[in-house]
């Protein structure tokens, strides 16, 4: 899973890396949709976990299907 050399990111840092708000990251944590680490009362996310989340939710572009619709005869 995670390695001990992974940097642990604060929720604010994770939100910045994802390009989202802190509220979205906190919702991911509350809904247990992403793994996290509790350090005392602080919540941290591993860089590897964040990278895996991004890769798992990356949508590949659809292959363009050629169609004759919309062409004039």
C-alpha positions, 0 to 999 in steps of 0.5 A: 500500500503506502510506503514509509517514505511517502510524504503526508499531505495536509487536507489543504495541500491535497485540495490544492494538488487536486485543484478542488476545495478543502470541502471536497477532500474532507467529503472524500475522507468522511465517506471513506472514498480515499485512504487517510492517516490520523496523526493525533487529531490531524488528518493527512493523505499520503502522496501515493494514495492521492496519486492512486486516486487520481489515476483510478478516476482518470477517464480516458477519451472516447474513441471518435466514431465516424458517422455519415450523419450531418453530411450533405449528399 
